């Protein structure tokens, strides 16, 4: 029984990756566009509208990570997000565009599964600031959302010494969406808080490692 436990411990501890001193950078970009077709029915009369553009968004981000100890990673991610919500037949007043800039410090522990595959649970804090501008009234609303999260189903596959792919398929968190502004001479504010638990928000990221692996290999060869 002790031998089995020892083998399990070694399998979870020994890895040719996630070494102290390794660093990585990553970049991401994404866009989302939608269209909608409206159908209204009044009595027996059915009216079908034309296809209209819906909500669209564009995302750009980057991340830098460092391993201060074996299997322990700390990183800082920066992001920018632009979102547009045009007027439609059913919603001709709530037309706006928003811009958000955020930063996300986080920490992750790498549990070795195979030589190239790791379980990487991550905990982090994300804060953003920006504004939302109404296209109808030209009113400007300040946005200050923040989010504390735990990615409990996160994994990373090391394709090579310098390149890795990762995914997150389950997370839980707590977020606060605070906004405030002024319209028609009156000040307003609101704060929506949510607890989030999900399995269906899978994400994929690519990381490019800049670690000291080549230096370590050369030193071992020279010895």
ABEGO torsion letter per residue (X at the ends): XAAAAAAAAAAAABBABGBBGBBBBBBBBBBBBBBBBBBBBBEABBBBBBBBBBBBBBBBBBBBBBBABBGBBBBBBBBBBBBBBBBBAABAABBBBBBBBBBBBBBBBBBBABAABBBBBBBBBBBBBBBBBBAAAGBBBBBBBBBBBBBABBBBBBABAABBBBBBABBBBBBBBBBBBBBGGBBBBBBBBBBBBBAABBBBBBBBBABAAAAAAAAAAAX
